[in-house]
Amino acid sequence: MSRTLRRRNRSQNQNLVPAPGRDYQRLKNTLDLQPAFSQDHIEDIHQTALRVLDELGIRILNREARNLFSKAGAGVNEKTQMVSIPPMLVESSLSSAPNLIDLQGARKEDQVSLGGNNIAFVCVGGAPHVSDIDRGKRVATLADTRNIIRLCEYFDVIHLLSPNVESQDIPVPLRHLHVTESQLTLSNKPLFIYSRGSGQVNDAFEMVRIMRGLTKSEFEQKAWCYTIINTNSPRQLDIPMCQGIIDFSRAGQLSVITPFTLAGAMAPISMTGALVLQHAEALAGITLSQIVRPGSPVMYGSFTSNVDMKSGSPAFGTPESVRAAFGAGQLARHIGIPWRGSAATASNSPDEQSVYEYMMSAWGSVLGGVNMLVHAAGWLEGGLTGSLEKFILDIEVLQTFAEIFDPLGADQEELSFEAIASVKPGGHFFGCEQTMSRYKNAFYEPLVSDWSNYGQWMESGGLSATQRANGIWKRILEEFEPPDIPLDRIEALHEFIERRTREGGSAI
């Protein structure tokens, strides 16, 4: 859909939600990337991380994972569950990991490429609560999960689905069935699957195969879904996370290995030291994925920030987190693996703090060269809440990023000599030929921002940006239409869910 269809006449259609376009479906980050270190120092960090894995080791709580490491040549102490990973094993694993990953959605045009200068945005993930300015903060339900999926499907600047908010009204053994069904029936985009045990993962894989019309072999030849693997910093991988790496790698699906290294708490207070620990833990997960299946898709994830040393609470959008993002991007490029970063805030409401912390965090990841920006829309309260108004406010920022990525032209038309010549000194360009031919589509038309003067703004209700965002998400949900999906596949999916429900689902 052309950019024109996203424009609206502000004076006549002020209350309408702009139609979603397809301009932002495939984005490339054309900006110059910001380094945190020299190449020599990046290599020092890499070598120190290798030393950590080799000399200090990492605790692997999953027995199957320890067996796999042992067979691959790592040193394993079954009594302490510590695994010593030699540098050569890490380096050989890095050589087999792909530097470009394609995640496939329901249709060919829904494919998302990760790696190089490709960039994809993902909304808030894993929040146990949801909030809006009408009802406040509350425990999230399946209805909330489904509403955020609808918002993600509506905006093409959101490229991948996420776990968004937890559907806590659904029992854990059945929750994965309903959340996966919601993703598959309300969106065409590549989806997220939690790694909470092989039973749940296998159920979700089968649901994807049913809805995409795939055999098991066809499913394993391409990445259709992804999971996020969080290490237990410092230096530990637990049972479900290891199992998730194993299950996803065997099936050829994407694992995003993401240490949660907060400087001063679960990582050294030195930000460089925190990056060393992050790098070591990410390398351990990447190595396991390649031991299981060389060439399986895997991403280098980072979530390094600092804590408030007065309270111990995580802090986001700080100078330290921005510099850590620059360093994480360099490290990912150094080893040739696509990079996942984040955009976060510790604010408890969609206020000024939430905006400036989010903006600093997002810019850190974007200028660091991020390929998958997670928590890019709707994150509040350090990830404990998904906010519907914040989702819309963040979409405005993401669409602005997308426009910034479009490079300026410098051909004769863009240089505008004839236009300059057509206007007398002291005149204006409002009525010149170039302006008249281009004014409808010349500039980005905002989703939320109100550029009217004070009088006009008051006549329209004097609404804040957060209040305007409230009206936008409501109208989108009212107008939302789900994708057109073959009825026989939906029926087969529901039959599978009914059968697994009778069988009790899967707790793990």
ZADO-610255 format. One record per residue (C-alpha): residue number from 1; x, y, z. Coordinates in nm, 2 decimals, decimal comma, padded with zeros to 4 digits. Layout:
N
(NUM (X Y Z)) ...
***
This chain:
508
(1 (00,00 00,00 00,00)) (2 (00,14 00,34 -00,09)) (3 (00,24 00,60 00,16)) (4 (-00,04 00,82 00,03)) (5 (-00,30 00,59 00,19)) (6 (-00,15 00,66 00,53)) (7 (-00,21 01,03 00,50)) (8 (-00,52 01,20 00,62)) (9 (-00,66 01,55 00,60)) (10 (-00,61 01,66 00,96)) (11 (-00,89 01,92 00,96)) (12 (-01,15 01,69 00,81)) (13 (-01,06 01,35 00,95)) (14 (-00,89 01,43 01,28)) (15 (-01,05 01,14 01,47)) (16 (-00,97 00,87 01,21)) (17 (-00,69 00,61 01,26)) (18 (-00,46 00,62 00,96)) (19 (-00,49 00,31 00,74)) (20 (-00,19 00,07 00,79)) (21 (00,04 00,07 00,49)) (22 (00,30 -00,18 00,38)) (23 (00,58 00,08 00,36)) (24 (00,74 -00,05 00,68)) (25 (00,72 -00,42 00,63)) (26 (01,09 -00,47 00,54)) (27 (01,33 -00,22 00,69)) (28 (01,70 -00,18 00,66)) (29 (01,90 00,04 00,90)) (30 (02,10 00,27 00,67)) (31 (02,25 00,47 00,96)) (32 (02,62 00,47 01,04)) (33 (02,67 00,25 01,35)) (34 (02,82 00,37 01,67)) (35 (03,11 00,17 01,82)) (36 (03,18 00,15 02,19)) (37 (03,53 00,00 02,16)) (38 (03,82 -00,03 01,92)) (39 (03,85 -00,36 01,73)) (40 (04,14 -00,45 01,95)) (41 (03,93 -00,40 02,26)) (42 (03,64 -00,60 02,11)) (43 (03,88 -00,89 02,05)) (44 (04,00 -00,86 02,41)) (45 (03,64 -00,89 02,53)) (46 (03,58 -01,19 02,31)) (47 (03,90 -01,36 02,43)) (48 (03,82 -01,29 02,79)) (49 (03,48 -01,44 02,75)) (50 (03,64 -01,75 02,59)) (51 (03,87 -01,77 02,89)) (52 (03,56 -01,75 03,13)) (53 (03,40 -02,05 02,95)) (54 (03,72 -02,25 02,94)) (55 (03,88 -02,17 03,28)) (56 (03,58 -02,09 03,50)) (57 (03,30 -02,28 03,31)) (58 (02,93 -02,24 03,31)) (59 (02,68 -02,45 03,52)) (60 (02,44 -02,65 03,29)) (61 (02,15 -02,79 03,49)) (62 (02,01 -02,99 03,21)) (63 (02,15 -03,35 03,19)) (64 (02,09 -03,39 02,82)) (65 (02,27 -03,07 02,75)) (66 (02,57 -03,17 02,96)) (67 (02,58 -03,50 02,77)) (68 (02,58 -03,31 02,44)) (69 (02,86 -03,08 02,56)) (70 (03,06 -03,38 02,68)) (71 (03,03 -03,57 02,35)) (72 (03,14 -03,25 02,16)) (73 (03,46 -03,23 02,37)) (74 (03,37 -03,00 02,66)) (75 (03,48 -03,09 03,01)) (76 (03,19 -03,19 03,23)) (77 (03,18 -03,23 03,61)) (78 (02,86 -03,42 03,69)) (79 (02,89 -03,35 04,06)) (80 (02,90 -02,97 04,02)) (81 (02,72 -02,96 03,68)) (82 (02,99 -02,73 03,56)) (83 (03,09 -02,74 03,20)) (84 (03,42 -02,62 03,07)) (85 (03,39 -02,52 02,70)) (86 (03,72 -02,50 02,51)) (87 (03,77 -02,21 02,27)) (88 (03,80 -02,43 01,97)) (89 (03,45 -02,58 02,03)) (90 (03,31 -02,23 02,05)) (91 (03,49 -02,11 01,74)) (92 (03,38 -02,41 01,54)) (93 (03,02 -02,35 01,65)) (94 (03,04 -01,99 01,54)) (95 (03,16 -02,10 01,20)) (96 (02,84 -02,31 01,14)) (97 (02,59 -02,06 01,28)) (98 (02,41 -01,86 01,00)) (99 (02,47 -01,49 00,96)) (100 (02,14 -01,43 00,80)) (101 (01,81 -01,58 00,92)) (102 (01,47 -01,58 00,74)) (103 (01,16 -01,62 00,96)) (104 (00,86 -01,72 00,76)) (105 (00,50 -01,61 00,83)) (106 (00,18 -01,73 00,68)) (107 (00,24 -01,59 00,34)) (108 (00,56 -01,54 00,13)) (109 (00,54 -01,16 00,18)) (110 (00,54 -01,21 00,56)) (111 (00,89 -01,33 00,56)) (112 (01,13 -01,14 00,80)) (113 (01,50 -01,13 00,74)) (114 (01,74 -01,10 01,04)) (115 (02,10 -01,01 01,00)) (116 (02,31 -00,77 00,80)) (117 (02,15 -00,43 00,81)) (118 (01,79 -00,57 00,83)) (119 (01,60 -00,45 01,13)) (120 (01,27 -00,59 01,28)) (121 (01,06 -00,45 01,56)) (122 (00,88 -00,67 01,82)) (123 (00,64 -00,55 02,09)) (124 (00,65 -00,60 02,47)) (125 (00,70 -00,96 02,58)) (126 (00,62 -01,16 02,89)) (127 (00,45 -00,89 03,10)) (128 (00,22 -01,04 03,37)) (129 (00,01 -00,73 03,38)) (130 (-00,16 -00,50 03,13)) (131 (-00,28 -00,14 03,18)) (132 (-00,47 00,14 03,01)) (133 (-00,58 00,48 03,14)) (134 (-00,94 00,37 03,17)) (135 (-00,90 00,06 03,39)) (136 (-00,55 00,10 03,53)) (137 (-00,30 -00,19 03,59)) (138 (-00,45 -00,54 03,62)) (139 (-00,36 -00,90 03,58)) (140 (-00,35 -00,99 03,21)) (141 (-00,59 -01,23 03,05)) (142 (-00,62 -01,41 02,72)) (143 (-00,85 -01,13 02,59)) (144 (-00,56 -00,88 02,66)) (145 (-00,31 -01,11 02,48)) (146 (-00,54 -01,13 02,18)) (147 (-00,59 -00,75 02,17)) (148 (-00,22 -00,69 02,16)) (149 (-00,18 -00,94 01,88)) (150 (-00,45 -00,75 01,69)) (151 (-00,26 -00,43 01,73)) (152 (00,06 -00,60 01,62)) (153 (-00,11 -00,73 01,31)) (154 (-00,25 -00,39 01,23)) (155 (00,08 -00,20 01,22)) (156 (00,33 -00,33 00,96)) (157 (00,61 -00,16 01,15)) (158 (00,57 -00,45 01,40)) (159 (00,73 -00,74 01,22)) (160 (00,72 -01,03 01,46)) (161 (00,47 -01,15 01,72)) (162 (00,58 -01,18 02,09)) (163 (00,45 -01,33 02,41)) (164 (00,32 -00,98 02,49)) (165 (00,13 -01,03 02,82)) (166 (00,06 -01,34 03,01)) (167 (-00,29 -01,50 02,98)) (168 (-00,32 -01,57 03,35)) (169 (-00,69 -01,67 03,33)) (170 (-00,58 -01,98 03,14)) (171 (-00,43 -02,27 03,34)) (172 (-00,06 -02,32 03,26)) (173 (-00,10 -02,67 03,11)) (174 (-00,34 -02,52 02,85)) (175 (-00,21 -02,17 02,82)) (176 (00,03 -02,24 02,54)) (177 (-00,25 -02,39 02,33)) (178 (-00,47 -02,08 02,35)) (179 (-00,19 -01,83 02,31)) (180 (-00,04 -02,01 02,00)) (181 (-00,39 -02,04 01,85)) (182 (-00,44 -01,67 01,90)) (183 (-00,12 -01,59 01,72)) (184 (-00,20 -01,82 01,43)) (185 (-00,56 -01,70 01,38)) (186 (-00,52 -01,33 01,44)) (187 (-00,20 -01,26 01,25)) (188 (00,00 -01,37 00,95)) (189 (00,33 -01,27 01,11)) (190 (00,60 -01,51 01,23)) (191 (00,52 -01,61 01,59)) (192 (00,68 -01,66 01,93)) (193 (00,67 -01,99 02,13)) (194 (00,78 -02,01 02,49)) (195 (01,04 -02,27 02,59)) (196 (00,87 -02,41 02,90)) (197 (00,93 -02,77 02,83)) (198 (00,93 -03,02 02,54)) (199 (00,56 -03,10 02,58)) (200 (00,45 -02,74 02,53)) (201 (00,70 -02,68 02,25)) (202 (00,60 -02,99 02,06)) (203 (00,23 -02,90 02,09)) (204 (00,30 -02,55 01,95)) (205 (00,52 -02,69 01,67)) (206 (00,23 -02,92 01,56)) (207 (-00,01 -02,62 01,57)) (208 (00,22 -02,43 01,34)) (209 (00,24 -02,72 01,10)) (210 (-00,14 -02,75 01,09)) (211 (-00,20 -02,39 01,02)) (212 (00,08 -02,35 00,77)) (213 (-00,01 -02,68 00,59)) (214 (00,34 -02,83 00,65)) (215 (00,47 -03,18 00,69)) (216 (00,73 -03,23 00,97)) (217 (01,01 -03,24 00,72)) (218 (00,89 -02,92 00,55)) (219 (00,86 -02,75 00,89)) (220 (01,22 -02,83 00,98)) (221 (01,36 -02,70 00,65)) (222 (01,27 -02,34 00,74)) (223 (01,23 -02,12 01,05)) (224 (00,86 -02,05 01,12)) (225 (00,89 -01,94 01,48)) (226 (01,13 -01,83 01,75)) (227 (01,19 -01,85 02,12)) (228 (01,40 -01,64 02,36)) (229 (01,64 -01,82 02,59)) (230 (01,74 -01,63 02,90)) (231 (02,05 -01,74 03,09)) (232 (02,05 -01,73 03,47)) (233 (02,33 -01,49 03,52)) (234 (02,59 -01,53 03,64)) (235 (02,71 -01,84 03,45)) (236 (02,42 -02,07 03,46)) (237 (02,17 -02,22 03,21)) (238 (01,87 -02,39 03,37)) (239 (01,67 -02,70 03,26)) (240 (01,39 -02,55 03,05)) (241 (01,62 -02,30 02,88)) (242 (01,87 -02,57 02,78)) (243 (01,58 -02,79 02,67)) (244 (01,44 -02,50 02,46)) (245 (01,77 -02,46 02,28)) (246 (01,78 -02,84 02,21)) (247 (01,42 -02,86 02,09)) (248 (01,43 -02,55 01,87)) (249 (01,77 -02,64 01,72)) (250 (01,66 -02,99 01,64)) (251 (01,35 -02,86 01,46)) (252 (01,55 -02,59 01,27)) (253 (01,37 -02,31 01,45)) (254 (01,52 -01,99 01,59)) (255 (01,67 -01,96 01,94)) (256 (01,75 -01,61 02,06)) (257 (02,01 -01,65 02,34)) (258 (01,97 -01,36 02,57)) (259 (02,17 -01,31 02,90)) (260 (02,01 -01,07 03,15)) (261 (02,32 -00,91 03,29)) (262 (02,25 -00,62 03,52)) (263 (02,58 -00,45 03,61)) (264 (02,62 -00,44 03,99)) (265 (02,37 -00,72 04,05)) (266 (02,40 -01,03 03,83)) (267 (02,71 -00,90 03,65)) (268 (03,03 -00,70 03,74)) (269 (02,97 -00,33 03,81)) (270 (03,21 -00,26 03,53)) (271 (03,00 -00,23 03,21)) (272 (03,29 -00,38 03,02)) (273 (03,30 -00,67 03,26)) (274 (02,92 -00,70 03,23)) (275 (02,97 -00,73 02,85)) (276 (03,23 -01,00 02,90)) (277 (02,99 -01,20 03,11)) (278 (02,70 -01,14 02,86)) (279 (02,93 -01,25 02,58)) (280 (03,04 -01,57 02,76)) (281 (02,69 -01,68 02,84)) (282 (02,56 -01,60 02,49)) (283 (02,85 -01,80 02,34)) (284 (02,76 -02,10 02,56)) (285 (02,40 -02,10 02,43)) (286 (02,51 -02,05 02,07)) (287 (02,76 -02,34 02,10)) (288 (02,49 -02,57 02,24)) (289 (02,26 -02,49 01,95)) (290 (02,53 -02,57 01,69)) (291 (02,63 -02,90 01,88)) (292 (02,26 -03,01 01,85)) (293 (02,23 -02,92 01,48)) (294 (02,51 -02,73 01,29)) (295 (02,36 -02,45 01,09)) (296 (02,05 -02,41 01,30)) (297 (01,93 -02,05 01,33)) (298 (02,04 -01,87 01,64)) (299 (02,07 -01,51 01,75)) (300 (02,30 -01,33 01,98)) (301 (02,08 -01,16 02,24)) (302 (02,17 -00,89 02,49)) (303 (01,99 -00,73 02,78)) (304 (02,27 -00,56 02,96)) (305 (02,19 -00,25 03,17)) (306 (02,26 -00,14 03,53)) (307 (02,07 -00,13 03,86)) (308 (01,98 00,16 04,09)) (309 (02,25 00,11 04,35)) (310 (02,01 00,26 04,61)) (311 (01,73 00,01 04,57)) (312 (01,87 -00,27 04,35)) (313 (01,60 -00,21 04,09)) (314 (01,68 -00,25 03,72)) (315 (01,73 00,08 03,54)) (316 (01,68 00,13 03,16)) (317 (01,76 00,40 02,91)) (318 (02,06 00,50 03,11)) (319 (02,39 00,62 02,97)) (320 (02,54 00,28 03,07)) (321 (02,27 00,08 02,89)) (322 (02,32 00,28 02,57)) (323 (02,69 00,22 02,57)) (324 (02,64 -00,14 02,65)) (325 (02,41 -00,17 02,35)) (326 (02,68 -00,02 02,13)) (327 (02,92 -00,28 02,27)) (328 (02,68 -00,57 02,23)) (329 (02,62 -00,48 01,86)) (330 (02,99 -00,47 01,80)) (331 (03,04 -00,81 01,97)) (332 (02,76 -00,97 01,76)) (333 (02,91 -00,84 01,44)) (334 (03,26 -00,95 01,56)) (335 (03,13 -01,31 01,57)) (336 (02,91 -01,28 01,27)) (337 (02,57 -01,35 01,44)) (338 (02,25 -01,15 01,41)) (339 (02,18 -00,94 01,72)) (340 (01,87 -00,90 01,93)) (341 (01,85 -00,58 02,15)) (342 (01,58 -00,41 02,35)) (343 (01,40 -00,08 02,41)) (344 (01,30 -00,05 02,77)) (345 (01,19 00,18 03,05)) (346 (01,16 00,15 03,43)) (347 (00,87 00,41 03,43)) (348 (00,54 00,29 03,59)) (349 (00,31 00,49 03,36)) (350 (00,31 00,62 02,99)) (351 (00,46 00,95 03,10)) (352 (00,76 01,16 03,01)) (353 (01,00 00,93 03,19)) (354 (00,88 00,63 02,99)) (355 (00,94 00,83 02,67)) (356 (01,29 00,96 02,73)) (357 (01,41 00,63 02,88)) (358 (01,26 00,43 02,59)) (359 (01,40 00,67 02,33)) (360 (01,75 00,65 02,47)) (361 (01,73 00,27 02,49)) (362 (01,59 00,24 02,14)) (363 (01,85 00,47 01,99)) (364 (02,12 00,27 02,17)) (365 (02,00 -00,04 02,00)) (366 (01,94 00,12 01,66)) (367 (02,28 00,29 01,65)) (368 (02,43 -00,03 01,78)) (369 (02,31 -00,21 01,46)) (370 (02,03 -00,42 01,62)) (371 (01,85 -00,68 01,39)) (372 (01,56 -00,77 01,63)) (373 (01,44 -00,49 01,86)) (374 (01,24 -00,66 02,14)) (375 (01,00 -00,47 02,37)) (376 (00,98 -00,20 02,11)) (377 (00,61 -00,12 02,18)) (378 (00,41 -00,12 02,50)) (379 (00,68 -00,20 02,77)) (380 (00,63 -00,04 03,11)) (381 (00,74 -00,09 03,47)) (382 (01,06 -00,27 03,38)) (383 (00,87 -00,53 03,18)) (384 (00,60 -00,61 03,44)) (385 (00,33 -00,43 03,25)) (386 (00,22 -00,40 02,89)) (387 (00,05 -00,06 02,83)) (388 (-00,19 -00,01 02,55)) (389 (-00,13 00,36 02,53)) (390 (00,24 00,32 02,55)) (391 (00,21 00,07 02,26)) (392 (00,06 00,34 02,04)) (393 (00,31 00,61 02,15)) (394 (00,60 00,37 02,07)) (395 (00,45 00,29 01,73)) (396 (00,49 00,66 01,65)) (397 (00,86 00,64 01,74)) (398 (00,91 00,32 01,54)) (399 (00,75 00,47 01,23)) (400 (00,97 00,77 01,27)) (401 (01,28 00,54 01,28)) (402 (01,15 00,37 00,96)) (403 (01,13 00,71 00,79)) (404 (01,47 00,81 00,91)) (405 (01,61 00,49 00,75)) (406 (01,50 00,61 00,41)) (407 (01,81 00,79 00,27)) (408 (01,78 01,14 00,13)) (409 (01,82 01,16 -00,25)) (410 (02,07 01,39 -00,42)) (411 (01,96 01,38 -00,79)) (412 (01,88 01,70 -00,98)) (413 (01,52 01,70 -00,87)) (414 (01,62 01,67 -00,51)) (415 (01,89 01,93 -00,53)) (416 (01,60 02,17 -00,63)) (417 (01,79 02,43 -00,83)) (418 (01,49 02,51 -01,05)) (419 (01,26 02,54 -00,75)) (420 (01,50 02,78 -00,58)) (421 (01,53 02,98 -00,90)) (422 (01,15 03,00 -00,93)) (423 (01,11 03,19 -00,60)) (424 (01,22 03,55 -00,56)) (425 (01,43 03,65 -00,27)) (426 (01,22 03,71 00,04)) (427 (00,93 03,50 -00,11)) (428 (00,80 03,15 -00,01)) (429 (00,78 02,80 -00,15)) (430 (00,42 02,72 -00,06)) (431 (00,29 02,78 -00,41)) (432 (00,59 02,69 -00,63)) (433 (00,55 02,40 -00,88)) (434 (00,77 02,16 -00,69)) (435 (00,58 02,21 -00,37)) (436 (00,24 02,18 -00,54)) (437 (00,34 01,85 -00,71)) (438 (00,47 01,69 -00,39)) (439 (00,30 01,84 -00,09)) (440 (00,05 01,56 -00,03)) (441 (00,32 01,29 00,02)) (442 (00,63 01,50 00,10)) (443 (00,65 01,46 00,48)) (444 (00,56 01,19 00,74)) (445 (00,21 01,23 00,88)) (446 (00,22 01,14 01,25)) (447 (00,00 00,89 01,41)) (448 (-00,03 01,06 01,76)) (449 (00,13 01,40 01,75)) (450 (-00,10 01,70 01,72)) (451 (00,06 02,00 01,54)) (452 (-00,24 02,23 01,57)) (453 (-00,20 02,56 01,76)) (454 (-00,32 02,60 02,12)) (455 (-00,66 02,73 02,02)) (456 (-00,73 02,45 01,78)) (457 (-00,60 02,20 02,02)) (458 (-00,83 02,32 02,30)) (459 (-01,13 02,33 02,06)) (460 (-01,06 01,96 01,99)) (461 (-01,07 01,87 02,36)) (462 (-00,72 01,96 02,47)) (463 (-00,62 01,59 02,48)) (464 (-00,27 01,48 02,58)) (465 (-00,07 01,24 02,36)) (466 (-00,15 00,96 02,60)) (467 (-00,52 01,04 02,58)) (468 (-00,50 01,05 02,20)) (469 (-00,32 00,71 02,20)) (470 (-00,61 00,57 02,41)) (471 (-00,86 00,66 02,14)) (472 (-00,64 00,52 01,87)) (473 (-00,60 00,17 02,01)) (474 (-00,97 00,15 02,08)) (475 (-01,07 00,24 01,73)) (476 (-00,82 -00,01 01,58)) (477 (-00,96 -00,29 01,79)) (478 (-01,32 -00,19 01,69)) (479 (-01,23 -00,20 01,32)) (480 (-00,99 -00,50 01,32)) (481 (-01,05 -00,78 01,08)) (482 (-00,85 -01,11 01,12)) (483 (-00,66 -01,26 00,83)) (484 (-00,84 -01,47 00,58)) (485 (-00,74 -01,83 00,67)) (486 (-00,87 -02,16 00,51)) (487 (-01,16 -02,29 00,72)) (488 (-01,03 -02,65 00,71)) (489 (-00,70 -02,55 00,88)) (490 (-00,89 -02,36 01,15)) (491 (-01,11 -02,66 01,21)) (492 (-00,81 -02,90 01,23)) (493 (-00,64 -02,66 01,47)) (494 (-00,94 -02,65 01,70)) (495 (-00,97 -03,03 01,69)) (496 (-00,61 -03,06 01,80)) (497 (-00,66 -02,81 02,09)) (498 (-00,98 -03,00 02,20)) (499 (-00,79 -03,33 02,20)) (500 (-00,49 -03,19 02,39)) (501 (-00,73 -03,03 02,64)) (502 (-00,90 -03,36 02,70)) (503 (-00,56 -03,51 02,76)) (504 (-00,47 -03,24 03,01)) (505 (-00,24 -03,04 02,80)) (506 (00,12 -03,01 02,91)) (507 (00,26 -02,85 03,23)) (508 (00,61 -02,86 03,08)) 
***
